Amino acid sequence: MGIQYTLERVGDLPNVDPRLLLIQKPSNGWPPLDEEELESRLEGIRNSSTLEQLRDQPDIAAYRQFYWRLGIDPTKRRPSAEALVRRIIAGKPFPRINPIVDRYNLISAENRISIGALSTDYLSDTKLTLRMAQQNEPFMGIGFQEPKPCTGQELVLSVAGEIIALYPYRDSHNTRIRGDDSAVLFTLCEVPELDESRIDNAGKSLKSEFS
């Protein structure tokens, strides 16, 4: 059956249940994303909505409402899926990182689902914990120059005591996707009021793209 990753909830937490999806590196490697395929899919996203319509869509609104419950202003720190969609609709360049990140970012934008990705090569345990951060607990996020202290209000995923993600918006530098990873553990970020079919479709897309 292979390695199984599990999620444990600790403490008094918001009503969320991140869905874990493990995908092994395909035998012929992670599939590249060429410019023709990318542009075709970006065009589909651009045609799906206007910037004015976006914030009133139920899936976008669900993440925004959850951010407010966490004490985060979603107009200043936008949910990751919304930020991607806004960037694409506005005609800004799509961020190219590596084949894995590029494809799951597209799936995130197409399905309006925030998706985290953790390289299993750098996970020290198979048990993930969903909990609240401790005050001043350090977190080294992707793009940080140095670890930053938590306030204690953040909902986090941790492994063996180390924070690997601020849920549902930032993954850690240590478990980031390098592009040649042997396997990736995706976290599909469920929040209240989000149609579960969105999560289902995003999971199916990830399996299809990386099969």
trRosetta pair geometry for C-beta under 8 A, 3 or more apart (Angstrom, degrees):
i j d omega theta_ij theta_ji phi_ij phi_ji
1 4 6.8 1 129 -51 117 107
2 22 8.0 -169 120 113 127 144
2 24 7.7 -85 -155 -60 158 130
3 22 7.2 -157 88 -160 93 164
3 120 7.5 131 88 -165 153 145
3 126 5.9 -145 -176 -109 103 133
3 183 8.0 153 52 77 129 167
4 126 6.5 77 84 170 50 136
5 20 5.4 -129 94 165 115 151
5 22 6.0 141 11 -59 118 122
5 123 8.0 -12 -110 142 124 163
5 126 5.0 -131 -105 -169 60 79
5 127 7.6 179 -159 -82 62 25
5 128 6.4 36 175 -10 104 107
5 185 5.7 51 -14 -127 171 136
6 20 8.0 -150 -115 28 14 159
6 126 6.6 61 15 133 80 87
6 127 5.3 -17 67 -115 97 69
6 128 6.9 -171 91 30 45 74
7 17 7.9 130 102 -164 143 69
7 18 6.4 -169 -129 69 162 97
7 20 6.0 174 -36 -29 118 127
7 127 7.9 155 -92 -164 22 57
7 128 4.9 -23 -106 75 70 102
7 129 7.6 154 -159 -93 58 20
7 130 6.1 33 -179 -18 105 107
8 127 6.2 15 -5 -178 116 103
8 128 7.1 173 23 89 71 49
8 129 5.1 -26 70 -108 96 70
8 130 7.1 -171 88 22 43 73
9 13 5.7 -117 -166 24 109 147
9 129 7.8 141 -100 -161 17 62
9 130 5.0 -25 -106 67 66 106
9 131 7.5 147 -163 -72 46 63
10 13 7.8 86 69 -40 37 124
10 129 5.6 1 0 -169 122 110
10 130 7.1 163 21 77 71 52
10 131 4.3 -15 67 -91 102 110
11 131 5.4 87 19 -142 123 84
11 132 5.7 -92 102 11 155 99
12 132 8.0 -2 66 -19 66 128
13 16 7.2 -93 145 40 109 84
13 130 6.3 65 -135 128 163 104
13 131 7.1 -104 -80 -121 121 33
13 132 7.0 -164 -98 -42 81 87
13 155 6.8 96 -149 -128 98 112
14 66 7.3 107 164 -151 155 94
14 69 6.3 106 -114 125 135 132
14 70 7.3 -61 -37 -74 150 87
14 155 6.4 -54 21 -85 114 149
14 192 7.6 -111 168 -19 104 113
15 192 5.6 61 83 -68 107 113
16 66 7.5 75 -74 -144 127 135
16 130 7.7 -143 88 -176 98 150
16 155 7.5 71 43 168 139 157
16 167 7.3 164 105 147 152 135
16 168 7.7 -139 -171 -51 155 118
16 189 7.8 -12 -171 -171 129 70
16 190 5.6 160 -159 91 80 85
16 191 5.8 -21 -107 -107 113 49
16 192 7.1 -94 -77 -32 75 73
17 190 5.5 -13 63 65 64 141
18 116 7.9 -15 -153 30 135 122
18 130 6.7 165 13 -82 114 135
18 157 7.2 -30 23 -81 164 127
18 167 6.8 -104 -59 -133 131 132
18 168 7.5 167 -94 -105 109 105
18 187 4.8 -9 180 -167 128 102
18 188 6.8 149 -166 66 69 49
18 189 6.0 -25 -115 -110 91 50
18 190 6.2 -168 -95 23 35 89
19 187 7.3 140 70 -160 47 50
19 188 4.3 -19 63 57 104 105
19 190 6.2 86 -16 -29 93 113
19 199 5.7 109 11 -178 147 127
19 203 6.8 -63 124 -74 139 129
20 128 7.3 159 -84 27 137 142
20 185 6.2 -20 -161 -173 99 99
20 186 7.3 142 -159 78 46 55
20 187 6.2 -22 -99 -101 62 66
20 188 8.0 -153 -67 17 16 80
21 185 7.4 147 75 -162 42 51
21 186 4.4 -20 65 62 97 105
21 187 7.9 -179 23 -78 77 22
21 188 6.4 47 -4 -19 118 108
21 203 5.5 -177 -81 -133 150 96
21 206 6.0 94 119 91 149 147
21 207 7.5 -104 -175 -58 130 89
22 120 7.3 48 -139 -61 104 139
22 183 6.2 12 -173 170 92 122
22 184 7.5 166 -150 86 50 44
22 185 5.3 -20 -98 -105 75 73
22 186 7.7 -169 -77 20 25 73
23 183 6.6 172 89 -159 42 76
23 184 5.4 -10 60 59 92 88
23 186 6.7 29 3 -9 108 111
23 206 6.4 -132 -47 151 147 104
23 207 6.9 -160 -100 -102 118 56
23 210 4.9 55 170 100 144 145
24 182 7.3 -29 -152 153 73 67
24 183 4.7 -37 -110 -103 53 101
25 29 6.9 -21 176 -130 102 35
25 30 6.2 -68 -140 -53 84 83
25 180 7.9 26 -116 -180 144 46
25 181 6.6 -176 -67 98 113 58
25 182 5.3 -91 -5 -158 125 35
25 183 6.1 -103 -18 -71 76 50
26 29 6.3 -24 75 61 91 18
26 30 6.6 136 27 -85 98 36
26 31 7.0 32 28 -37 149 83
26 210 6.3 -159 -39 174 109 67
26 211 6.8 88 -97 148 120 19
30 98 7.9 46 99 144 149 98
30 99 4.6 149 124 93 112 128
30 100 5.3 -56 -159 -61 151 87
30 179 7.1 -136 51 -175 150 58
30 180 7.7 -137 7 -107 122 38
30 210 6.9 -28 -134 -132 76 95
31 99 6.3 -176 87 178 41 133
31 103 7.2 73 75 -66 95 152
31 209 6.9 -137 50 169 131 71
31 210 6.9 -153 13 -111 104 49
32 99 5.0 -94 -109 -100 44 127
33 37 6.0 -120 -163 82 70 120
33 38 5.5 84 155 -65 105 102
33 99 5.7 158 -5 -132 88 73
33 102 4.7 -137 31 113 149 133
33 103 5.7 -175 -63 -66 128 85
33 106 7.5 167 -134 -17 150 144
34 37 5.3 88 61 15 77 101
34 38 6.8 -144 98 -7 37 95
35 38 5.5 -58 -143 40 32 115
35 39 6.0 29 162 -20 68 107
36 39 6.2 -55 -145 35 25 106
36 40 6.5 26 156 -19 60 108
37 40 5.8 -58 -150 35 31 112
37 41 6.4 20 158 -11 66 110
38 41 6.2 -67 -152 41 27 104
38 42 6.1 26 155 -19 67 110
38 94 6.6 -162 178 68 119 155
38 102 7.4 -49 -103 173 119 122
38 106 7.5 -124 -128 -86 72 137
39 42 5.6 -53 -141 38 32 113
39 43 6.3 38 157 -25 64 104
40 43 5.9 -55 -154 30 28 113
40 44 6.9 30 148 -19 60 103
41 44 5.5 -46 -153 30 39 115
41 45 6.8 37 150 -16 65 101
41 106 5.6 28 131 -161 145 128
41 110 6.9 -57 -174 -73 106 123
42 45 5.7 -54 -153 36 37 110
42 46 6.3 40 150 -22 68 104
42 88 5.6 -146 -151 -153 87 113
42 94 6.1 -110 -95 -52 133 138
42 106 7.9 -85 -67 -122 69 102
43 46 5.5 -50 -145 34 34 114
43 47 6.3 26 157 -13 65 109
44 47 6.0 -63 -148 41 28 106
44 48 6.5 41 151 -42 62 105
44 110 7.3 21 103 -116 120 101
45 48 5.5 -47 -151 12 34 121
45 85 6.4 -138 -178 -131 116 76
45 88 4.8 1 109 126 132 148
45 89 7.0 -110 134 -62 88 74
45 109 5.3 4 -123 140 148 116
45 110 6.2 -98 -82 -89 103 63
46 88 6.1 -124 -68 143 76 91
46 89 5.5 147 -125 -114 61 54
46 91 7.5 56 -117 -75 128 69
49 53 4.8 -138 -164 83 92 117
49 54 5.2 105 141 -81 137 76
49 57 6.8 -53 -113 -48 148 140
49 85 7.3 20 57 171 128 124
49 89 6.5 -58 84 -97 83 143
50 53 4.7 90 52 8 81 102
50 54 7.0 -125 92 -30 43 84
50 89 6.9 139 -149 -175 29 136
51 54 5.6 -38 -151 2 33 122
51 86 6.4 70 -121 -134 95 82
51 89 5.6 166 -63 113 79 135
51 90 6.6 55 -72 -70 129 85
53 56 6.3 -81 -169 46 48 103
53 57 6.8 58 144 -46 81 98
54 57 6.0 -48 -163 4 37 114
54 60 5.8 113 162 -65 74 173
54 82 6.9 122 158 -147 121 93
54 85 6.4 162 -139 117 132 125
54 86 6.6 141 132 -82 173 83
54 89 7.1 -145 -62 10 135 164
55 60 5.8 -125 -130 123 33 134
55 61 7.0 89 167 -75 57 76
55 64 7.1 52 -157 -47 87 157
55 82 7.8 57 -97 -147 67 133
56 60 7.6 33 47 69 17 120
56 61 6.6 18 -154 -58 27 120
57 60 4.6 72 67 16 93 109
57 61 6.6 -171 83 -12 41 92
57 112 7.1 -105 116 -129 134 162
58 61 5.6 -60 -141 40 28 113
58 62 6.3 36 158 -30 65 102
58 193 7.3 -133 -178 153 92 97
58 194 7.9 145 139 -120 90 47
58 195 6.8 62 114 -21 130 107
59 62 5.7 -46 -150 24 31 115
59 63 7.2 26 155 -11 60 100
59 81 7.8 -62 139 107 112 145
59 112 4.0 91 112 117 142 135
59 113 7.4 -69 -174 -68 130 61
59 194 6.1 62 -131 -136 70 86
59 195 6.8 -65 -81 25 92 97
59 198 5.7 135 -112 -99 129 161
60 63 6.3 -59 -160 36 34 105
60 64 6.4 32 148 -18 67 110
60 79 7.3 179 -148 54 64 134
60 81 7.7 -138 -101 98 72 105
60 82 5.2 97 -136 -94 99 113
60 85 7.8 -96 -90 54 119 150
60 112 6.2 -82 -58 -162 74 126
61 64 5.5 -57 -146 39 34 114
61 65 6.2 36 157 -22 69 105
61 193 7.5 -71 105 124 91 134
62 65 6.0 -54 -148 35 28 109
62 66 6.5 26 153 -17 62 107
62 191 5.3 147 148 89 99 111
62 192 6.9 -158 -161 91 97 49
62 193 4.3 -164 -118 93 100 96
62 194 4.1 147 138 -70 161 77
63 66 5.6 -57 -149 37 33 111
63 67 6.4 38 152 -23 66 103
63 74 7.0 132 121 -126 83 145
63 79 3.8 32 146 -86 139 165
63 81 6.9 174 -39 45 165 110
63 82 6.5 -161 77 -23 141 119
63 114 6.4 119 -116 -22 137 121
63 168 7.4 -101 -136 69 101 128
63 189 8.0 60 -110 113 107 121
63 191 5.7 128 -97 32 54 155
63 194 7.4 55 -51 -79 71 121
64 67 5.7 -52 -151 31 32 113
64 68 6.7 34 152 -19 64 101
64 74 4.2 -146 -131 66 75 165
64 79 6.7 -103 -64 -16 57 122
64 82 7.6 56 -58 -42 93 161
65 68 5.7 -51 -154 32 35 112
65 69 6.7 36 148 -20 64 103
65 191 7.7 150 73 144 87 128
65 192 7.4 -85 101 79 119 97
65 193 6.4 22 60 41 144 146
66 69 5.5 -52 -153 33 37 114
66 70 6.6 29 151 -13 66 105
66 168 7.5 21 116 17 140 118
66 191 4.0 -74 -54 -161 156 136
66 192 6.4 150 -83 36 102 82
67 70 5.8 -62 -153 41 34 107
67 72 4.2 -83 -174 80 88 105
67 73 7.3 -8 139 116 117 3
67 74 4.0 114 72 -63 153 103
67 77 7.3 -172 -157 85 135 94
67 79 6.4 -128 -48 -61 129 93
67 169 8.0 58 -103 -48 107 136
68 71 7.6 48 -177 -72 33 17
68 72 7.1 -100 -73 63 25 59
68 73 7.6 48 -97 -105 69 40
68 74 6.8 -64 -46 -9 76 105
70 153 7.0 124 178 150 73 96
70 154 7.5 46 -175 -124 117 43
70 155 6.2 -89 -118 -2 124 109
71 153 5.4 -35 46 164 143 142
72 77 5.6 -70 -178 64 111 122
72 169 7.8 -177 177 -3 169 153
73 76 4.4 44 93 20 112 109
73 77 6.6 101 73 23 65 82
74 77 6.7 -70 -119 76 36 62
74 78 5.9 68 -178 -119 72 46
74 79 6.1 -5 -143 -24 115 85
74 82 7.6 51 178 55 113 155
75 78 7.4 25 -129 -79 18 80
77 169 6.8 64 153 171 112 163
78 82 5.0 -120 173 90 108 110
78 83 4.2 137 94 -68 122 92
78 86 7.0 -47 172 12 166 143
79 82 4.5 75 67 14 91 110
79 83 6.8 -164 86 -13 41 88
79 114 5.6 -99 179 -65 98 126
79 168 7.3 16 -140 87 95 103
79 169 6.5 -116 -130 -97 50 105
80 83 5.6 -54 -145 34 31 113
80 84 6.5 31 157 -19 64 104
80 108 6.7 -42 119 172 103 145
80 114 4.6 102 49 -129 104 95
80 115 7.6 -118 97 37 134 52
80 168 7.5 -114 11 126 111 82
80 169 5.6 166 -36 -137 99 67
81 84 5.8 -56 -153 35 32 111
81 85 6.3 28 153 -16 66 108
81 108 4.9 -137 -105 167 86 93
81 109 6.4 172 -158 -90 72 41
81 111 7.6 -79 -141 84 136 67
81 112 5.1 107 150 -163 137 40
81 113 5.6 144 -85 64 150 16
81 114 4.8 -111 -21 -67 101 60
81 115 7.6 85 -73 -2 100 75
82 85 5.7 -56 -145 39 32 109
82 86 6.1 34 157 -21 67 107
82 112 7.5 43 -71 -148 63 84
83 86 5.9 -55 -146 36 27 112
83 87 6.4 30 154 -22 62 107
84 87 5.7 -57 -152 34 29 112
84 88 6.4 24 154 -16 65 108
84 105 5.9 -171 -127 -174 144 90
84 108 5.9 81 37 102 160 111
84 109 4.3 -114 121 -80 120 103
85 88 5.8 -58 -148 37 31 109
85 89 6.1 27 158 -15 68 108
85 109 5.0 157 -74 -147 71 87
85 112 6.7 7 -50 -101 146 79
86 89 6.0 -56 -141 40 28 106
86 90 6.0 24 160 -15 64 113
87 90 6.0 -64 -148 41 24 109
87 92 4.6 -77 -168 62 78 120
87 94 7.4 124 122 -101 116 53
87 95 8.0 -4 141 -16 159 94
88 91 7.8 46 173 -64 31 23
88 92 7.4 -83 -73 52 23 76
88 94 6.5 33 -97 -87 89 95
88 109 5.9 78 -7 -165 148 149
94 102 7.8 76 142 -143 114 91
94 105 7.7 144 -174 116 100 132
95 105 7.1 -115 67 -167 95 171
96 102 5.8 9 -134 -92 63 121
97 101 3.8 -29 73 81 131 143
97 102 6.1 -172 42 -51 77 76
97 105 7.8 115 15 -20 118 139
97 177 7.7 82 127 84 130 107
97 179 7.7 -157 131 -74 80 108
98 101 5.3 77 50 20 74 104
98 102 6.7 -148 83 -11 28 96
98 177 6.6 -149 59 124 125 103
98 178 7.1 39 0 140 170 32
98 179 3.2 -106 -172 -96 154 114
99 102 5.8 -57 -137 38 25 112
99 103 6.3 18 167 -14 63 110
99 179 6.4 98 29 -149 78 90
100 103 6.3 -66 -153 38 24 103
100 104 6.4 5 162 -5 64 110
100 117 6.9 161 146 173 112 156
100 177 5.0 -127 93 174 132 142
100 179 6.0 -165 14 -116 106 48
100 181 6.9 -3 -34 31 167 113
100 184 6.1 160 -163 -59 138 154
100 210 7.8 41 -121 -100 80 125
101 104 6.3 -63 -142 44 28 98
101 105 6.0 33 159 -23 65 110
101 117 7.0 -157 -99 55 70 153
101 177 5.3 169 -59 78 96 134
101 179 7.5 -56 -1 -83 100 81
102 105 5.9 -59 -150 35 24 113
102 106 6.7 26 153 -19 61 105
103 106 5.7 -52 -152 33 34 113
103 107 6.5 32 152 -17 66 105
103 209 5.1 161 175 161 132 143
103 210 7.2 142 109 -61 151 91
104 107 5.3 -47 -145 38 42 114
104 108 6.2 52 151 -25 66 101
104 115 5.4 -127 169 107 108 142
104 117 5.8 112 80 -59 167 137
104 186 6.8 -160 -132 -115 142 123
104 206 6.5 31 -110 -110 93 101
104 209 7.9 177 -73 82 60 151
105 108 5.5 -50 -148 33 32 117
105 109 6.5 28 154 -15 64 105
106 109 5.8 -58 -149 38 31 107
106 110 6.1 28 155 -18 67 109
107 110 5.7 -54 -139 39 30 110
107 111 6.0 2 168 6 66 114
107 113 7.7 -36 134 57 81 107
107 115 6.7 26 92 -12 104 159
107 202 5.8 112 157 -148 106 80
107 205 4.6 162 -134 116 117 132
107 206 6.0 108 167 -68 173 74
107 209 6.7 -113 -61 -13 128 152
108 111 6.6 -76 -142 51 19 90
108 112 7.8 64 167 -106 54 6
108 113 5.7 -115 -136 75 60 66
108 114 6.5 41 -150 -120 115 25
108 115 4.6 -126 -85 15 107 109
108 202 7.3 51 -94 -138 45 126
109 112 7.4 22 -167 -73 27 45
110 205 7.2 173 79 -137 131 168
111 198 5.6 136 173 -168 98 82
111 201 5.5 177 -122 98 124 107
111 202 4.2 -173 96 -77 168 94
111 205 6.7 -156 -41 12 132 149
112 198 6.5 -61 71 -152 90 133
113 188 6.1 -8 162 -158 131 90
113 189 6.8 159 177 50 78 78
113 198 5.4 164 -70 150 111 104
113 199 6.3 139 -127 -93 141 53
113 202 4.3 -68 47 -63 156 156
114 168 4.7 104 103 139 144 117
114 169 6.8 -56 -158 -89 145 56
114 189 4.0 -26 83 46 101 137
115 186 5.9 -21 -171 -167 104 106
115 187 7.0 150 -163 76 52 55
115 188 5.8 -18 -110 -105 81 59
115 189 6.8 -144 -81 0 30 92
115 202 6.6 -161 -73 173 121 135
115 206 7.7 166 -142 -74 148 130
116 157 7.7 160 103 21 168 150
116 165 5.3 18 -146 -125 154 151
116 167 7.9 -69 -36 -109 146 71
116 168 7.1 -127 -37 -162 111 71
116 171 5.1 142 -153 -73 99 109
116 186 6.9 146 81 -163 55 52
116 187 3.8 -1 56 52 108 108
116 189 6.6 89 -12 -52 95 105
117 171 6.6 -52 54 -69 55 164
117 177 5.2 -6 119 -43 123 126
117 184 5.4 -14 -165 -174 100 119
117 185 7.4 146 -158 76 48 47
117 186 5.4 -19 -101 -105 73 69
117 187 7.5 -146 -64 19 31 75
118 122 7.7 -126 177 69 82 92
118 123 6.1 67 148 -65 121 116
118 164 6.1 35 -115 159 131 131
118 165 7.4 -91 -69 -44 114 119
118 171 6.6 -161 -79 -149 74 126
118 175 4.4 -11 -148 154 87 127
118 177 7.9 -148 -135 -59 7 80
118 184 6.9 140 68 -163 43 65
118 185 4.5 -24 64 64 101 98
118 186 7.8 -175 21 -79 72 23
118 187 7.1 52 -9 -18 107 104
119 122 4.9 50 87 21 104 101
119 123 7.3 -173 96 -23 52 86
119 175 5.5 -171 39 -174 77 62
119 176 6.6 9 -6 90 115 28
119 177 5.4 153 -59 -100 98 50
119 178 6.3 37 -88 1 154 87
119 181 4.3 -130 -133 -119 100 137
119 183 7.9 122 -161 79 53 52
119 184 6.4 -40 -101 -107 48 70
119 185 8.0 -134 -45 20 1 82
120 123 5.2 -47 -141 21 49 118
120 181 7.0 115 34 175 71 114
120 182 6.6 -85 71 74 103 89
120 183 4.3 -7 28 79 134 99
120 184 6.8 -146 -11 -93 91 17
120 185 5.5 103 -67 -23 93 101
121 178 7.9 -43 51 15 140 123
121 181 5.5 -139 -5 -142 118 83
121 182 5.6 113 -68 20 102 99
121 183 7.6 146 -39 42 74 69
122 174 5.7 -167 159 151 133 78
122 175 4.8 -167 92 -108 114 60
123 126 7.3 86 129 -86 126 43
123 159 5.6 -87 -156 -178 86 173
123 164 7.4 20 -110 -111 86 159
123 175 6.1 53 -69 -121 74 121
123 185 6.9 29 -40 11 153 139
124 159 5.8 146 48 131 83 114
124 160 4.7 -54 89 13 122 147
124 162 7.3 77 23 27 129 130
125 159 5.0 179 48 -175 95 97
125 160 4.7 138 -9 -46 127 101
127 159 7.2 142 81 -133 55 76
128 157 5.5 -11 -176 -168 115 103
128 158 7.2 144 -161 71 65 35
128 159 5.7 -44 -105 -79 64 87
128 164 7.5 -86 -129 46 103 132
129 157 7.0 145 74 -158 47 51
129 158 4.9 -26 63 62 100 87
129 159 7.3 164 15 -81 84 36
130 155 7.1 6 -174 179 89 95
130 156 7.6 173 -147 89 48 41
130 157 5.9 -25 -94 -98 66 69
130 167 6.9 12 -137 -21 98 160
131 155 7.8 178 97 -153 24 59
131 156 6.2 -26 70 64 68 84
131 158 6.5 -35 36 16 110 117
132 152 6.8 41 153 -179 108 59
132 153 7.5 -48 -160 -149 108 16
132 154 7.0 134 -159 78 63 47
132 155 6.2 -47 -100 -100 60 52
132 156 7.1 85 -158 18 17 88
133 137 5.0 -148 -175 52 93 130
133 139 7.3 -54 -123 -45 139 127
133 150 3.7 -84 147 152 147 160
133 151 7.4 80 85 55 125 49
133 152 5.7 -132 94 -111 83 30
133 153 7.4 -14 51 48 104 29
133 154 4.2 24 4 63 129 98
133 155 7.7 -116 -14 -68 84 8
133 156 4.8 81 -64 -13 88 132
133 163 6.6 14 -108 -92 103 139
133 166 7.9 -18 -47 -111 132 87
134 137 4.1 99 61 -42 85 121
134 150 6.8 98 69 73 44 124
134 152 6.0 -15 -179 -105 23 86
135 149 7.8 25 170 167 52 108
135 150 6.8 -131 -127 96 25 81
135 151 6.5 -20 -122 170 74 30
135 152 3.7 -21 -69 -51 75 123
136 149 4.4 -27 -138 -158 51 123
136 150 6.8 -66 8 55 6 65
136 152 7.8 3 -1 -47 55 96
137 149 6.9 118 54 -154 30 65
137 150 4.6 -11 58 31 85 119
137 152 7.7 112 8 -81 101 65
137 163 6.6 111 135 -29 118 129
138 147 3.9 26 -175 160 113 138
138 148 7.1 137 -149 67 65 25
138 149 6.1 -45 -91 -93 57 55
138 150 7.5 -148 -79 -9 9 84
138 163 7.7 -164 97 29 49 120
139 144 8.0 147 114 -30 71 165
139 147 6.2 146 66 -156 24 87
139 148 5.9 -33 63 62 80 76
139 149 7.9 114 16 -130 79 12
139 150 5.7 72 -11 -55 117 99
139 154 7.8 -60 -24 90 157 164
139 156 7.4 -134 -95 -119 135 136
139 163 4.6 -50 -106 86 97 141
139 166 6.5 69 174 -53 161 104
139 172 6.9 -114 -169 -105 82 97
140 144 5.6 -149 -159 71 57 136
140 146 7.4 -76 -115 172 93 29
140 147 4.4 -59 -69 -89 82 80
140 148 7.8 137 -91 11 39 67
140 172 5.9 64 80 -160 73 91
140 173 4.6 -66 134 26 100 117
140 174 6.4 77 80 -24 121 94
141 144 4.6 100 58 -23 73 118
141 148 7.2 -24 8 25 103 112
141 166 6.9 -29 -92 1 124 114
141 170 4.6 -3 -144 154 131 128
141 171 7.2 120 -148 85 76 34
141 172 6.1 -89 -109 -115 42 44
141 173 6.3 87 128 -33 14 85
142 170 6.6 -155 34 -169 89 87
142 171 5.6 33 -16 76 120 80
142 172 6.9 117 -37 147 74 12
142 173 5.4 151 -86 -84 47 61
142 176 5.3 114 -95 -93 111 125
143 173 7.9 -151 14 -83 37 98
144 147 6.8 72 134 -93 146 26
144 148 6.2 -126 -136 -16 138 103
144 173 6.3 -103 45 -43 97 127
150 153 7.8 -163 169 37 91 56
150 154 5.1 -99 -151 24 115 128
150 156 7.4 -54 -108 -50 155 138
150 163 7.4 136 -46 -55 136 165
151 154 6.6 113 44 -20 82 91
154 166 5.2 -59 -171 -138 128 102
154 167 7.9 130 169 37 82 67
155 166 7.3 99 73 -169 57 61
155 167 4.5 -68 110 63 99 105
155 168 7.9 -9 87 -35 119 62
156 163 4.8 -50 -175 -133 140 107
156 164 8.0 124 174 42 93 50
156 165 6.5 157 -158 85 66 54
156 166 5.7 -41 -102 -107 80 50
156 167 6.2 175 -108 0 19 91
157 163 7.3 105 76 -157 48 62
157 164 5.4 -58 102 65 95 89
157 165 4.2 18 42 51 111 102
157 167 5.8 99 -26 -54 90 109
157 187 6.9 -107 -54 -97 165 164
158 161 6.2 -29 163 -172 128 9
158 162 5.9 162 -158 78 89 33
158 163 5.0 -50 -95 -93 92 45
158 164 6.1 140 -121 5 33 82
159 162 5.9 -25 66 60 69 89
159 164 5.4 28 6 -24 102 134
159 175 8.0 97 22 -67 136 146
162 172 7.8 60 146 -120 101 172
162 174 7.4 -35 154 57 139 153
163 166 7.3 30 172 -63 124 67
163 172 6.5 150 114 -77 71 127
164 171 6.9 -13 155 -158 71 73
164 172 4.6 -95 -150 5 46 131
164 174 7.2 -91 -119 68 81 103
164 175 5.0 23 -153 10 110 147
165 170 6.6 171 -156 92 65 49
165 171 4.9 -28 -103 -111 94 56
165 172 6.2 -101 -64 -21 50 84
165 175 8.0 -68 -49 64 87 132
165 187 6.9 -141 33 36 175 157
166 169 5.9 -33 99 60 97 80
166 170 4.6 20 45 52 105 94
167 187 7.9 -92 -113 142 99 145
167 189 6.8 169 -161 -128 86 111
168 187 7.9 -149 -138 122 89 115
168 189 3.5 99 -154 -152 138 144
168 191 6.8 -109 0 -58 148 109
171 175 6.5 -105 173 81 106 98
171 176 6.3 130 114 -94 118 68
172 175 5.0 61 68 27 102 93
172 176 7.0 -125 97 -45 52 76
173 176 5.7 -27 -156 -23 33 120
177 181 5.9 -83 -144 -17 73 140
177 184 6.3 13 -106 -114 115 120
178 181 5.8 131 43 -53 87 87
181 184 5.6 88 97 -66 140 83
184 210 7.9 -101 42 -143 122 167
186 206 5.9 -77 7 -155 172 162
188 199 5.1 117 141 -147 132 91
188 202 5.6 147 -131 95 125 128
188 203 6.0 -62 -47 -66 158 91
190 194 6.1 -163 -155 64 61 133
190 196 7.5 10 -125 -111 116 75
190 199 5.8 -4 -84 -80 92 145
191 194 5.1 88 61 -17 73 126
194 198 6.1 -88 169 49 97 134
194 199 7.2 85 126 -36 119 102
195 198 5.0 99 80 -13 86 101
196 199 5.4 -47 -162 33 55 112
196 200 6.3 58 142 -21 74 102
197 200 5.1 -50 -146 38 41 118
197 201 6.1 41 155 -21 70 103
198 201 6.0 -54 -146 36 27 108
198 202 6.4 27 154 -18 62 108
199 202 5.8 -57 -148 37 30 110
199 203 6.3 31 154 -19 64 107
200 203 5.9 -60 -153 36 28 111
200 204 6.5 26 153 -17 64 107
201 204 5.7 -53 -147 37 33 111
201 205 6.3 35 153 -21 65 105
202 205 5.6 -54 -149 35 32 113
202 206 6.5 34 153 -20 64 103
203 206 5.8 -52 -149 33 32 111
203 207 6.6 29 154 -15 65 105
204 207 5.8 -56 -150 38 32 110
204 208 6.1 30 154 -19 67 110
205 208 5.6 -57 -143 39 31 111
205 209 6.0 28 160 -19 67 110
206 209 6.0 -56 -141 37 26 108
206 210 6.3 -10 171 12 62 115
207 210 6.8 -81 -143 53 20 87
207 211 6.1 41 159 -58 63 103
208 211 6.0 -39 -143 -4 25 118
